[in-house]
Amino acid sequence: MKIIEQYENDYPYPSCLISWVPKNGSPLHVVCAVGDGFLWLITAYFPSEDEWMIDFKTRRK
């Protein structure tokens, strides 16, 4: 797992995008935030090769 993007200006709490690629599975992206003593799971999705490079950590331009 690795934080690949941080969104400091998100409201109500700053959030980040985490990338995880299991050894025998599909890559997964999770956006979450920490605030008021909780971990907030905002969304989770399977990243598209159209938007992400093969490492699934770098956005295509």
N, C-alpha and C positions, 0 to 999 in steps of 0.2 A: 504494500500500500504506500501511496505517496501523494502528498498535497501537490497538485499541479497548477492550481489557480487560487488566488485569494480575492475576495470581494469585500474590501474594507468598508465600503460605503453602503452595503446592503442594510435594509431596515426590516425589522427592528434590531437585528444583531448582525455583525459582520459574519460572512459565511465563507466556505471554501469548497473547492471541487477536489475530490479524492479519486484517484485512479487505482484500480486493483485488477491484476491479471493473474488468475489462478493458474497453476501448472497445467491442469487438464480441463480448462473451461473457457468460457467467453469472457472478454474483458467487461468490467463494470465500472460505471462512474456514479459517485454519490455526492450530492451537495448537502452540506450540513452546517449548522451554526451552534454556538454555545452561548447561552444567556440565561439569567435568572436561575442558575444551578442546574440547567437541563441541557442535554444534547438534542437539538432539533434536527430531525431528518426531513429535509425539504423535498428531495426527489432522488430517485435512482433510475438509471437507464443503461442500456447497452449502447455504447458509442458507435457511430457510423463511420465506416472507412472513407466516406465522402467528405466528412468534416475533420477527421483526425488522421494523423500520420500512422504508420504501422505500429508504432510504439504505444499508441492510444494516449499519449501524454502531451503531444504537440499538435496544436490546431493547424490545419491547412490554411493557407492564405488565399 
